[in-house]
Amino acid sequence: MSNKKVVLGIAAGVAALAVVGVMLKRKGYLDRACEKAEELGKDLRNKYKDVKESARRKFDEVVHKGGEIADNMKNKAENTAKNIDPAIN
């Protein structure tokens, strides 16, 4: 296939898309599609925000729970050390 045929094919495709775009704009389909795309964008933004907030809450819960577990283990280790050999402390 020669370069000339490729260029002509691309130009024909662009022209066809331009004609379809003009027709859709005149009939109002393009406006409705844009409105639906905006609604979809808003929905996705809200869902992302909800997921992000949920993940942040879960992370905070895990960090808090991990801190509690670490404190409990530290206290148990200190108590065990005291009970093993009181002369060391």
N, C-alpha and C positions, 0 to 999 in steps of 0.2 A: 504494500500500500504506500502510495507516495504521500509526501508532506502536503501536497495540494489537496488531496482528498480528505486528509485529517482535518485541515483547516476549514474546508468547506463543510464537513460534518459538524464540527464544533459550532461554526457560524449558524448553520441551520438549526441546531439544537437551541442556541441562545435566542434566535428569532422566534422559534416555536414557544419557548417559555415566556418571552415578552408578550406574544399574542395572547396566550392563556392568562397571563397576569392582568392584562388590560380587560379581558372579558370577565374575569372574576371580580375585578374592581368595579366594573359597571353594574354587575348584577348584585353587588353587595356581599358576596360570599367571602371576600377577602377581609372585610371589616369584622364579620362574625368570627372568622378564624382568628383574627388578632385579639378579639375580646376573649375568646376561649383560651387562647395561649396566655393572656394576662391572668385569667382566673386560675389556670393551671399553675402558673408561676407563683401566685399568692398562696395557693394550697400547698405547694411544695415548700415554700418558705416557712409557712406555719408548721408543717409537719417536721421540718428540719429543726425548727426552734423547740418544738415539744420533745423531740428525741434528744437534742442537746441538753435541755434542762433535766430530763430524766436521767441521762448518763451522768450529769454533774451531781445530781442527788445521790445516785447509787455510789459514785466514787467517794463522795463525802461520807456516806454510811460505812463503806468498806474501810476508809482511813480511820474513822472513829472506832469501829469495831477492832481493827488491828491495834490501835493504841491501847484499848482496854485489855486485849489479850496480852500484849507486851507488858503492861503494868502488872497484870495478874501473875505472869511467869516470873517477873522480876521479884515480886513479893514472895512467891513460893520458893524461889532460889535463895533469897535472903533468909527466910525462915528455916529452910533445910540446912543452910550453912551454919546457922546459929545452933540448931539442934544436934548437928554432927559432932562438933567439938567446941564447946563454950570457951575453952582456954585460948583458942585462936583469936576470938573476937575480944 
